[in-house]
Amino acid sequence: MTKVQDLLQEGRFRQALALAQQEYEASGDDSACAYWIGVAYAKCNRMREAEPWLKRALAANPFDARAHAALAFVGKALGYGPARVTHYRRAIELAPNDPDLRANCAEALLEGGEIEAARRELRAGLMAAPGHTLCTLALARTLVAGGAMGEAIDLLERCAARSTERDVRWLLADCYLRAGRYREGFDAYEVRRQRSSRLAHVAEPKLSKPEWKGEPLAGRRLLVLHEQGLGDTIQSLRYAATLAAQGVKVSAVVVPALQRLLVAQPFLEKVYLTGEPIPRNSYDCWCLVMSLPRLLGEDGSGKFAKQSYLRAPPRDISFERAGSHLHVGLCWSGSAANPNDTLRSIPPERFAPLAEIAGVRLVSCQYGAEPSALPAFIRPPSRPIVDLADTAALIVQLDLLVSVDSAPAHLAAAMGREVWLLARWNGDWRWGDSGSTTHWYPAMRLLRQPGAGDWGSVIERAKIRLEERERPPGS
């Protein structure tokens, strides 16, 4: 299987999968081939298909630490919290001196809120391999989760001084941003453009014009490029709107989910689709959208206007209104491509307590939700949502949006609409670690998980707030 391993190392995952399948068929049920098929499926982000192959490999050899570790990795995408820890601990029993296993086990424990247990694994990992990068990164994450942000930053700064690992600087950027140290954070965030063996990187665009580095634009036309998640682009477009208000002509290159929404924004001259040829005469320089905060000097002081900067396009989607009721939109899931999606998403049935409030009607704003699959207490829109233009058109008809950490939450807040974000424990840097407000959106309120996996108390707080909103004055 050396050739399969080489293809995986080169990032040629589909070719590795095809070759592993060929070798499996030729071998006649070789468990080693089953393992590599599972790994290749996982690298292709096809976790449900990876799982049975890895189980087959483990059934043939229960003492294969690699297969246990791979099943634990796949379990994250499939939402198997405790099972992940079990597999990692079994792998550690089989390979006790492997610090990578200790680090990965600690990450799984941390996702479940077991900070002290995670630290025990990391102490053992660092004892076996002092200065081990993955263990150091995981230790920094446990410090952040435990409220010791200063210690985490000190640890990562020391590690960055002696290491060229991109992952160290990536986590350091996250910590700076989480702590509100935006100048340092956005400077460090540029490391996302460097290749990494563990994390995806932002590829350099194939454009012939120069990159904008923050110098005066002096009449030059700027092309802004979508690069990561939909929420990232929505968040950073405030800076494009700022430039346009200063007289800069700004165009954008985005994915299909954003195109129709952004065509309706007056601060953008042109909106192109990713992969579409960009006329050379349509721009003079370009930048990645998440570089805009750094280039414009975001420092958290509030110098950038926080008013709404996105508007809904003409509406061709609606829902059945019910008189004077409070109409509350719901989003319960983000993109499945996000590695932390199972930690931030909620089954729609969990919102049932909100439906018990008299005078409240719940409306689905969830992309991809089939009306027939919705719980009876959630009303579907007049047709399926196909993009964020549809989402925006629904949001303007609502009184409130209640959402997990997903693009619609960014969108509603960027439109100046009231939104309650259900923030997972130890979640994204944008929301910090405490408080009910955020630097980024004045119309957003944060309802935080008090502990890992505790959505029940978050929904209960949302229910109490909705009841107070519906209660007549003086009652």
LODREN-750596 format. One record per atom (N, C-alpha, C, O): y, z, x. Coordinates in steps of 0.02 Angstrom, whole numbers, plus 50000, padded with zeros to 5 digits. Example, Ala and Ser with C-alpha at 12.3 -4.5 7.8 and 13.67 -1.06 7.14 Angstrom:
497165039050660/497755039050615/498355039050660/498345042350712/498885035450642/499475035750684/500025039450645/500575040250670/
//
This chain:
499395000050041/500005000050000/500645000050043/501185001450018/500554998450107/501144998650151/501684993850128/502274995550130/501484987950104/501974983050082/502344985550020/502944984350013/501994988949975/502314991849916/502834997049938/503394997049913/502655001249985/503115006350010/503735003050042/504295005250032/503614997750079/504174994250111/504654991450058/505264992050065/504384988550005/504804985749951/505194991249917/505784990349900/504884997049906/505235002649876/505805005049921/506355006449897/505675005449986/506185007450033/506775002650033/507355004750043/506634996250022/507164991150021/507524990749954/507994986949947/507294994649906/507614994449840/507384988749796/507694987249745/506844985449816/506584979749777/506034982449730/505444981249740/506264985949679/505804989949638/505344985649594/504754987049587/505624980449564/505204976249521/504664972649561/504094971949538/504844970349621/504344967049663/503804972149685/503214970449688/504014978249699/503534983449718/503054984949661/502454985749672/503324985149600/502904986449542/502384980849532/501794982249521/502614974649537/502154969049527/501604969049580/501024967849564/501784970549642/501284970549696/500794976349687/500194975549698/501054982249668/500614987949657/500114986649601/499534988449606/500344983349548/499894981549493/499354976649517/498774977249499/499554971849556/499074966949583/498544970449626/497954969149619/498774974949669/498304978449712/497854983149673/497274984249691/498114986049619/497704990349576/497134986349544/496564988449544/497314980549517/496804976349485/496274974049536/495684973649520/496494972549596/496024970349648/495584976049673/495014974949694/495854982249670/495484987949699/494964990749651/494494994149673/495054989449586/494584992449538/494714999749527/494285003949542/495295001449500/495465008349480/495555013049539/495285018649538/495915010949589/496065015149647/496635019849628/497175017649609/496505026449634/497015031249613/497645030849656/498195032349632/497565028849720/498155027949762/498615022549734/499225023149736/498305017149709/498705011849678/499035014349614/499615012649600/498675018449576/498965021249515/499595025349531/500095024949495/499565029149585/500145033049606/500745028449620/501295029849596/500635023149658/501195018849676/501455014849616/502055013249613/501025013249569/501265010049507/501725014949470/502255012949446/501515021249466/501945026249433/502615027049467/503125027449434/502605027349534/503225028049572/503675021949561/504275022649552/503385016049561/503775009949552/504085009749482/504665007849474/503685011649431/503975012049364/504565016949362/505075015449332/504485022649395/505025027549396/505645024849430/506205025949407/505545021149485/506115018249520/506465012949477/507065011849484/506085009849433/506375004949386/506675008349325/506895005049277/506685015149326/506945019149270/506545018049206/506825018049151/505895017049213/505445016249156/504975022349156/504385021749171/505265028149139/504925034449149/504315035349104/503805038049125/504365033149042/503795033948997/503195029949021/502625031949011/503325024149051/502775020249079/502525023149144/501935022249162/502965026649180/502745029649243/502275035549232/501795036449269/502405039449180/502035045649170/501275044749167/500935048249204/500995040249125/500265039849122/499945037649188/499385039849204/500285033549227/500015031449291/499985037249340/499505037949377/500505041349340/500505047149384/499985052249363/499675055449405/499895052949297/499375057549273/498685054949292/498235058849309/498605048349291/497965045349311/497835046849385/497275048449404/498355046149426/498275047549497/498105054949508/497705056649552/498425059249469/498305066449478/497615068449452/497305072949480/497385065249399/496715066649374/496185064949426/495675068349433/496315059549463/495845057549516/495875062049576/495375063049611/496475064849589/496555069249647/497055074849629/497655074149641/496815080349601/497255085849580/497615089149638/498075093149627/497425087549700/497725090649758/498245086149791/498435087149849/498475081149754/498975076449780/499675079249767/499935078649711/499975082249817/500645085249809/501155079949789/501615081349751/501075073749814/501555068449798/501545066949723/502075065949692/500955066849694/500905065249623/501205070749580/501535069449530/501085077049600/501405082649564/502165081949568/502515082749517/502425080549627/503155079949636/503435074049595/503965074649565/503065068549595/503305062649557/503305064049483/503765061949448/502795067649457/502785069349386/503355074049369/503645073649315/503525078549415/504095083049403/504745079049400/505175080449358/504805074049444/505405069849443/505465066049377/505995065849347/504915063049356/504915059249293/505065063849234/505385061849185/504825070149239/504925074849185/505655076349170/505815078249113/506095075449218/506805076549204/507055071649152/507385073649103/506905065249161/507135060149113/506805061049045/507095059148995/506215063949044/505855064848981/505975071548949/505695072948896/506385075748980/506565082148950/506035087548957/506015092248917/505605087049008/505075091949017/505295097449066/505095097349124/505715102049043/505985107049088/505475111449122/505385110949182/505125115949084/504635120449116/504075116749151/503845118949204/503855111049124/503315107349156/503535104749224/503115104349270/504165103149232/504415100849297/504315106349349/504075105049404/504515112449331/504455118049378/503715119149396/503555120349454/503275118749346/502555119649358/502305114649409/501945116449456/502475108349400/502245103149447/502545104249517/502185103449567/503175105949520/503475107049586/503135113049621/503005112749681/503005118449583/502705124249615/501995122749638/501775125349690/501635118649600/500965116749623/501015112449686/500615113249732/501505107949688/501605103849748/501775108249808/501545106849863/502165113449797/502345118049852/501735121849876/501665122949936/501295123849831/500675127149851/500275122549898/499965124949946/500285116149883/499895111349922/500245109349987/499915107450036/500915109749987/501305107850047/501865112950056/502445111250046/501705119150075/502195124550076/502755123750126/503275126950120/502675119450175/503195118650227/503645112650214/504035110650258/503605109650155/504015103850139/504665106250107/504665108150048/505225106050143/505855108650115/506115104250058/506475106750015/505945097750057/506165093450002/505895096049936/506245096149885/505255098049936/504955100749875/505315107149853/505435108149794/505475111449900/505845117649884/506515115949852/506715119049802/506875111149881/507525109249855/507465106449784/507855108149740/506985102049774/506905099049708/506675104149656/506885103849599/506245108749676/506035114049631/506645118449612/506725120349554/507055119849661/507665123849648/508125120349598/508405123549554/508185113749605/508605110049557/508325110649487/508705111549439/507655110149480/507345110749414/507445117849386/507575118649326/507385122849428/507505129649406/508235130649384/508375134049334/508685127749422/509395128449406/509555125249339/509945127949300/509265119449325/509375116249260/509155120749203/509435120349148/508665124949215/508435129649164/508815136249166/508645140949129/509325136749208/509735142849211/509455148349255/509715153849255/508915146949292/508595152049334/508895151949404/508595149449451/509495154549410/509875154149472/509525157949528/509455155349583/509315164149515/509015168149568/508355165349591/508205165449651/507955162749545/507315159749564/507445153449607/507075152149654/507965149749590/508145143849630/508335145949701/508135142749749/508705151249707/508925153549773/508325155849815/508315154749876/507825158849783/507225160849821/506875154849852/506665154949910/506815149549812/506505143449839/506915140649897/506635138249946/507575140849890/508005138049942/507995142150006/508025139450061/507955148749998/507895152950058/507255151250097/507255150850158/506715150150058/506085148250091/506145141350124/505885140350179/506475136750090/506565130050118/506975130050180/506815126650229/507515134050181/507965134250239/507645138150296/507815137150354/507185142750280/506825146250333/506355141450368/506265141650429/506045136950328/505585132050358/505965126650396/505725124050446/506565124950371/506965119550401/507695121450400/508065119250355/507925125550448/508635127650449/509115121650447/509015116750483/509625122150405/510115116850399/509895110950358/510245105950354/509305111350327/509045105750287/509555103650234/509795107850196/509715097250232/510265094850190/510135095950116/510565098550081/509555094050092/509415094650020/509425101949998/509675103549944/509155106350039/509175113450022/509895116150023/510085120249981/510285113750070/510985115850073/511365113550011/511755117349982/511255107349991/511575104749930/511375108749869/511795110649828/510735110149863/510495113949805/510775121049807/510945123749754/510835123949867/511125130649872/511855130549849/512075135149814/512225125349867/512915124749844/512945124449768/513395127349737/512475120849738/512475120349665/512325127049632/512605128649580/511885131049663/511765137649634/512385142049641/512515146149597/512755141349694/513385145149702/513885143149648/514215147449619/513945136649635/514395134349582/514185137249515/514595139749477/513535136749500/513285139249436/513385146749429/513465149249373/513385150249485/513485157549483/514205159649486/514355165549490/514665154749485/515375156349485/515685157349553/516255159649559/515315155749606/515575156649674/515805149849702/515535147449752/516305146949670/516535140249690/516805140249761/516665135549799/517185145249779/517465145549847/516925145449900/516985141949951/516385149449890/515825149549937/515485142749941/515295140449994/515415139549882/515095132949881/515495127849921/515215123949960/516155127949913/516575123249949/516565124750024/516525120050065/516585131150043/516545132950114/515895130450144/515885127550199/515345131450109/514685129250133/514675121750142/514435119250194/514925117950094/514905110750097/515385108050150/515225103050183/515965111250159/516425108950211/516115109950280/516195105650324/515755115450290/515415116550355/514865111350365/514775108750420/514505110050311/513965105050316/514245098050329/513965094350369/514805096350295/515105089750305/515375088850376/515395083250401/515565094350407/515835093950475/515295092050526/515455089450580/514665093350509/514125091850558/513645086550533/513175084850569/513765083950473/513295079150444/513655072850420/514215073250396/513325067250428/513605060950402/513305059150335/513445053850308/512895063650306/512575062250241/513095061150187/513525065450175/513045055450153/513515054050099/513445059150042/513935060850010/512825061650030/512705066149973/513095072749981/513285075749931/513205074950043/513595081050055/514305080050032/514585084349997/514605074550051/515305073250032/515365071849957/515885073349927/514855068949928/514855067649856/514885074249817/515285075049771/514465079149837/514485085649803/515125089349819/515385093049776/515385088549879/516015091749896/516575089049852/516995092849828/516575082449840/517075079549795/517005082449725/517505084149694/516395083149702/516265086149636/516555093149631/516865094949582/516445097049684/516685104049684/517455104349686/517755108249650/517765100249728/518495100049729/518765098349659/519225101649635/518485093249628/518735091149562/518605096549510/519035097849468/518015099549512/517845104849465/518335110649471/518505113949422/518555111949533/519015117449546/519745115649533/520185119849540/519885109349513/520565107249500/520945105349562/521555104749560/520595104449618/520925102249680/520895094549682/520505091649720/521315091449641/521225084349626/521395079749684/521065074649693/521895081449723/522055077049780/521465076649829/521255071249848/521205082449848/520635082549893/520025079449859/519645075749890/519955080949795/519365078649758/519335071049752/518815068049765/519895067949733/519885060749725/519865057149792/519605051549796/520145060249844/520065057349911/519315057349930/519055052249952/518985062949920/518275063449937/517845059149892/517305056949912/518085057949831/517685054049782/517585046849804/517135043449778/517985044549851/517885037749876/517205036849911/516995031149922/516875042249926/516225041849959/515705038549913/515175036449937/515855038049849/515385034649803/515265027449822/514785024349798/515685024649864/515615017649885/515155016849945/515015011249966/514925022349973/514465022050029/513735022250004/513595025549954/513305018750038/512595018650019/512285025450031/512475029250076/511775027049989/511425033349995/510685032049980/510515027749940/510255035950013/509535035250000/509345038449934/508815036949907/509765042849907/509585046549846/510015044749786/509785045049729/510645042949798/511105041849743/511315034549741/511355031149792/511455032149680/511725025449673/512425025149703/512785030149703/512615019349728/513285018549755/513645013149715/513335009049682/514305013249719/514715008249686/514785002349734/515075002949788/514514996649714/514514990749757/515214987849763/515614988049716/515364985049821/516004981749831/516024975149791/515534971349793/516554973849756/516594967649716/516664961449761/516934961749816/516414956049736/516464949749773/517094946049751/517064941249712/517654948349775/518294945449759/518654943449823/518604946849874/519014937949820/519344935349879/520024938349891/520274938249947/520334941149840/520994944149848/520924951249877/520384954149874/521464954049905/521414960549938/521364966349889/521574965949832/521074971749914/521054977949875/521724981449878/522044981549931/521944984249822/522564988049821/522434995049848/521984998449826/522834997049897/522735003549931/523285008549914/523335013849946/523695007049863/524205011749842/524905010049864/525375013649846/524985004749902/525655002649924/526045000049863/525744998349812/526714999649867/527104997049810/526844990149789/526724985749831/526764989249725/526484982949700/527004977349700/526824971549707/527624979049694/528174974249703/528034967549668/528074962249699/527874967849604/527774961849566/527074958949568/526934954049533/526634961849609/525954959249612/525564961249549/525674966549520/525104956949530/524684958249471/524044961649492/523704959449539/523864967049457/523304971249476/522714970049429/522784969749368/522114969449459/521494968749421/521094975249431/520924977049487/520954978649375/520604985049377/519874983949357/519744980549307/519404986749395/518694985349386/518314991349361/518334996749391/517964990549305/517484995549281/516944996449334/516744991649366/516705002749343/516235003849397/515655008449380/515115007549408/515745013349337/515215018249325/515095018849250/514885014049218/515215024749222/515095025749151/515675023549108/516235022649132/515535022749044/516065020948996/516595026248993/517195024748990/516395032648993/516875038048991/517325038249052/517915039749047/517035036549111/517445036349172/518015031349165/518585032849182/517845025449139/518355020249132/518875022349080/519475021449092/518665025049024/519145027148973/519605032449001/520215032148990/519335037349038/519745042649067/520275039749114/520855041849112/520075035049156/520525032549208/521005027249185/521485025549220/520895024449126/521365019449101/522055022349086/522535018549079/522115028949081/522785031849072/523245029749129/523845028849119/522955029049189/523365027249247/523545019749246/524075017849269/523105015749218/523275008649208/523845008149158/524305004049168/523825012249106/524375012249057/525025014549089/525565012049073/524975019349135/525575021749171/525875016149213/526485015149213/525455012349248/525695006849289/526025001449245/526554998749261/525705000049188/525984994949143/526664997149117/527114992949109/526745003649104/527395006149080/527935005549134/528525005449118/527725005049197/528195004149252/528324996749266/528694995049313/528034992349226/528154985249233/527634981349271/527714975349282/527084984749291/526544981249326/526114977549276/525954980149223/525924971449293/525464967649251/524754969349271/524544968049327/524394972449224/523714975049237/523214971349194/523314970649133/522674968949225/522114966149189/521494970249206/521514974349253/520944969249169/520354973349180/519724969149176/519694964049141/519214971349213/518544968449210/518084974049185/518034979249218/517754972949128/517374978349097/516704975749071/516584969749070/516274980349050/515634978649020/515734977148946/516254978848918/515244973748914/515334971648844/515514977348796/515894976248750/515254983248806/515394988748760/516134990448756/516364993348707/516514988748809/517224990348811/517674984448795/518264985448781/517424978448798/517864972648797/518284972248734/518894971648739/517974972648676/518344971648613/518864977248604/519404975948578/518694983248624/519174988748620/519774987448665/520344988448644/519654985248726/520204984648774/520624978448762/521204978348782/520344973348732/520754967548713/521324969648666/521854966548665/521214974948628/521714977348581/522244981848613/522704984048578/522194983148678/522674987648710/523264983748739/523154979348781/523874985148717/524454981148739/524624981748812/524974977548839/524374986948847/524554987748917/524124983348963/524254983049023/523624979948936/523204975648976/523364968248962/523374966148904/523494964549015/523664957449008/523044953348988/523064949448940/522504954249025/521884950649013/521304955449019/521344960449056/520764954048983/520154958048989/519574953249000/519434948848959/519234954049057/518674949749075/518024953749072/518024959949078/517474950249062/516814953349063/516544953549134/516654948949173/516194958949151/515854959349215/515394953349224/515004951749180/515444950049281/515034944149294/515384937649276/515164932249296/515914938049237/516284932149217/516724929849275/517014934049310/516784923349288/517224920949341/517954923049327/518204922249272/518274925749378/518974927949372/519414922749405/519354921549465/519854919549368/520294914449399/520704917449456/521004922849448/520734914149512/521094916649570/521834917549555/522164921949583/522104913349511/522814913749497/522994918949444/523564919249422/522494923049423/522624927849370/522784934849397/522974939249358/522704935949463/522834942649491/523004941749565/522874936549596/523304947049593/523494946949664/523114952149705/523034951249766/522884957449673/522514962649708/522084966249656/522174965449596/521614970349680/521154973649635/521044980949657/521204982749714/520774984949612/520544991649630/520004993849581/519974991449524/519584998449603/519085001449559/519435006449513/519895009949533/519205006749451/519575010649401/519595018049419/520095021349407/519045020749449/519045027849465/519425029449530/519465035249551/519705024249562/520155025349619/520875026149595/521295028349634/521025024449534/521705024849509/522015031849514/522585032449535/521645037249496/521955043849503/522185045449574/522705048449584/521785043449623/521985044649693/522575040349713/523045042749745/522555033949693/523085029349714/523765031249683/524285029949713/523755034149624/524375036149592/524575043349606/525095045649585/524145046949643/524325053649665/524215059049614/524615063749610/523675058649575/523515063949528/523395070449566/522965070849610/523775075649547/523705082049582/523635087949533/523625093749554/523575086349469/523485091749420/524135094949397/524115099549357/524695092549421/525345095649404/525585093749334/526055096849309/525275088749303/525485086649237/526015081249238/526335079949187/526125078049296/526655072949300/526475066549263/526905062549248/525825065649248/525635059849209/525605061749135/525285066649116/525935057749094/525975059349023/525285059948993/524835055949008/525185064848950/524535066048921/524485063448849/523975064648816/524995060048826/524945057548757/524405052148752/524155049748803/524245050248691/523715045348681/523915038748714/524495036948717/523405035148738/523545028748772/523075023248749/523145017548771/522595024748705/522175019548676/522265019448600/522395024548569/522195013548571/522235012848499/521645008848473/521335004948509/521495009848410/520925006448379/521104999248364/521674997848345/520634994648371/520744987648350/520704987248274/520524992148241/520884981548245/520814980748172/520114982648149/519624981048182/520084986148093/519454989248073/519034984648029/519294981547982/518384984248045/517924980748001/517284984847992/516754982147976/517354991348003/516804996047992/517095002247961/517645004347978/516735005347915/516995011147879/516405015447857/515835014247876/516555020447817/516035024647787/516285026647718/516875025947702/515845029147678/516025031047609/516375037847610/516065042947625/517015037847593/517395044047592/517235047847528/517055045047477/517325054447532/517175058847475/517785062947458/517835068847476/518255059947424/518845063447400/519225067047454/519405064047506/519355073447443/519765077447489/519355081147541/519605085647574/518725079347548/518295082747596/518545081647668/518895076847682/518335086247711/518465085547783/517915081147811/517325082847807/518105075447840/517615070747866/517565071647941/518045070647979/516965073647963/516835075448032/516335070448062/515775069848037/516535067048114/516085062448148/515645066248197/515845071448224/515045063748207/514565066848253/514315061848304/514145056148287/514285063948367/513935060248420/513485065348455/513725070448479/512845063848458/512375068648484/512015066348547/511595070048575/512165060348571/511805057848629/512255053448671/512685049848645/512155053748737/512505049248782/512045043648804/511525042448773/512225040348856/511825034848883/511185037548914/511195042248954/510625034548896/509985036548925/509945035048999/509525037849034/510385030749024/510385029149095/510655034849137/510545035049198/511025039449106/511295045149143/510715049949160/510345051949116/510645051849224/510075056149243/510085062949210/509575066349208/510665065049185/510715071549152/510745071049076/510935075749042/510545065249049/510625064248977/510215069148936/510455071548884/509615070748958/509205075448919/509505082448918/509355086348873/509935084048966/510255090648968/510875090848923/511055096248899/511195085148912/511815085148874/511725083048801/512155084248759/511165079748784/511055077048717/510725082248672/510385086848695/510815081348606/510575086048556/510225082048501/510485076848480/509645084148478/509345080748419/509825081348359/510105086748348/509935075948321/510415076248266/510265081648215/510715084148181/509625083548209/509435088748160/509765095448176/509845099648131/509955096448239/510265102848259/510945103948226/511185109548224/511245098548199/511905099248167/511855101448094/512365101948060/511255102748070/511165104647999/511615110447977/511855110347921/511725115648019/512165121047996/512865118847976/513175121847933/513115113448007/513795111047989/513795108047919/514315108147885/513225105347898/513185102247832/513185107447776/513275105747718/513075113747794/513065119047744/513765121047721/513835124747672/514275118747755/514965120847739/515225116747681/515235110547684/515425120047629/515705116547571/516335112847591/516755115547627/516405106647569/517005102847583/516975098847647/517455095547665/516405099147683/516335095447746/515815089947736/515275091147709/515975083947759/515515078347758/515425075847830/515915074747866/514805075047851/514645073047919/514495065647921/514115063047879/514785062147970/514735054847976/514465053148045/514705055948095/513995048548049/513725046448113/514215041848150/514425036748122/514375043748212/514755039348257/514315037648317/514575035948371/513665038148309/513195037348364/512985030148371/512705027148326/513135027348430/512915020548445/512155020148444/511815024548471/511895014948413/511185013748414/510785017648363/510175016948360/511115021848322/510755025848273/510585021548211/511035018748180/509955021048195/509745017448136/509865021848074/509655027648073/510185019148023/510315023147962/509695026447934/509725032047910/509135022847936/508525025547907/508245031447946/507855035347920/508465032048009/508215037548052/508665043648050/508505048748080/509235043248016/509705048848014/509455054247967/509155052747916/509585060647984/509455065947935/509875064747872/510405061647876/509635067047817/509975065647753/510685068347750/511095065747713/510835073447790/511505076447786/512025072747829/512615074547827/511815067647866/512285063647905/512365056747873/511865053247863/512975054947856/513115048647822/513185042947874/513525043847924/512875037347861/512945031747908/513585027847895/513855028147840/513845024147944/514405019647932/514165013547892/513565012747880/514635009347873/514475003647830/514014998647864/513674994747830/514004998547930/513544994347968/513434997648035/513815002148055/512914995648072/512784998748137/513364997848186/513704992648185/513475002748227/513985002548279/513744998048336/513184999048361/514144993148355/513924988548408/514304989548474/514064987548527/514894992748472/515274993848533/515794999248521/515815002248467/516205000548571/516705005948565/517295003948522/517675008348500/517384997648508/517884995648459/517684998248390/518105000748352/517044997648373/516795000448310/516895007948309/517115010748258/516725011248364/516805018548367/517535020548356/517675025248319/517995016948388/518705018448380/518925017448307/519315021348281/518675012148276/518855010848206/518615016348160/518945017948111/518035019248175/517795024948135/518205031248149/518375034948103/518375032348212/518725038548231/519385039148195/519565044648175/519755033648186/520405034148153/520335035848079/520835037748048/519745035148051/519635036847981/519385043947972/519325046347915/519245047348028/518975054148026/519515059448034/520065057948057/519355065448014/519795071148026/519645074448093/520075077748122/519045073448118/518825076948178/518205073648204/517795071148166/518115073548271/517495071348301/517185077348338/517515080648377/516545078548325/516155083548362/515645079748403/515235076048375/515665080448469/515265076148511/515005079748573/515335084248599/514415077748596/514195079748663/514625075948714/515045071848695/514505077348777/514895074148831/514695066848836/514215065148871/515065062548802/514885055448799/515525051448792/516075054148783/515465044848796/516045040448793/516455041248729/517065041248734/516145042048669/516565042948609/517025049048613/517565048948585/516805054348648/517245060148655/517855058348696/518415060148678/517765054848751/518335052348791/518775047948748/519395048548750/518465043448710/518845038648670/519275042148618/519865040548612/518985046748581/519375050248529/519965053948560/520515053748534/519845057248617/520385061048649/520915056348677/521505057948673/520715050648704/521195045748731/521605042648675/522155040248687/521345042748614/521715040248556/522155045648525/522525044348477/522115051748553/522515057248526/522215060348464/522555064148429/521585058948450/521245061748392/520925068448411/520725069448468/520865072748362/520565079248375/519815078448389/519455075148351/519585081448444/518875081048462/518645087748490/518995090748531/518065089848468/517745095748497/517165093348540/516695090248514/517195094848604/516665092748649/516175098448659/516365103948678/515535097048646/515015101948656/514775101348729/514395096748746/515005105948770/514905105248843/514295109148865/514215115148850/513845105748900/513245109048924/513405113948980/513905113149016/512975118848987/513045123749040/513015120149108/512595115749119/513475122149152/513485119349220/513515111649217/513155108249252/513975109149175/514015102049161/514475098249208/514525099749267/514805093149180/515185088449220/515825091649248/516105096249219/516035089149306/516635091849340/517255091449298/517705095549305/517305086449254/517915085449215/518095091549173/518685092749159/517595095349153/517715100749106/517755107449140/517825112649107/517705107649207/517745113949243/517185118549222/516655116349199/517285125049232/516765129949218/516965135249167/516565139649151/517575135049143/517795140149095/518385137449054/518695132449071/518525140949000/519095139148958/518915134148905/518385130848908/519355133548855/519225129148798/519665122848800/519625118748754/520075122148852/520495116248858/520345112548923/520005115148967/520595106448928/520485102348986/521125098949008/521545097148967/521195098149073/521785094849101/521855087749074/522415085149070/521305084549057/521305077349045/521535075448975/521845070148967/521395079548924/521535077448856/521805083448815/521435088148803/522425083148793/522695088848754/522375089448685/522375094948656/522095084048658/521805084348590/521075086748591/520755087148539/520815088348650/520105090348655/520045097848662/520435101048697/519535100548628/519345107548636/518615107848657/518195104048632/518475112348703/517805112848732/517435118848701/517695124348699/516835117548677/516385122848654/515805122848703/515395118248704/515765128048745/515315128048802/514655131648787/514645136648751/514115129048815/513485132648814/513565139048856/513805138748913/513375144748830/513405150948871/512845151248922/512895154948971/512315147448911/511755147248957/511375140748949/511475137048900/510935139448996/510565133048996/510175132248931/509805136748911/510245126448899/509865124748840/510085128048776/509785126748723/510595132248778/510795136048718/511285131948676/511895133048679/511015127248637/511445123548591/511545127248525/512025126048489/511095131948509/511145135548446/511795139248439/512125138848386/512005142848491/512625146648486/513235142048486/513745143648456/513175136248519/513725131448519/513825128648449/514395128248425/513285126748416/513335124148347/513595129548301/513975128148255/513385135848312/513615141348270/514375142248277/514715143448228/514635141748339/515365142348348/515725136548315/516265137448286/515445130548319/515745124848284/515755126048209/516245124448175/515225128948183/515195130448111/515735135448091/516075134548040/515805140648131/516315145748116/517015142648117/517425144148073/517145138448165/517805135248170/517925130648110/518485130348084/517415127048089/517485122648031/517595126647968/517995124747925/517245132247961/517335136547902/518045139347899/518345139647846/518305141247957/518995143747960/519495138347941/520005139547909/519345132347963/519785126647947/519785125147873/520295123147845/519215125947840/519145124447768/519375130247724/519485129147664/519435136247751/519605142047710/520335141847689/520775140747731/520475142747626/521175142447602/521585147947635/521325153347649/522235146747647/522675151747678/522665158347638/522715158347577/522615163947674/522635170447642/521995172747611/521965178147582/521455168647617/520815170647586/520455175647630/519905177847612/
//
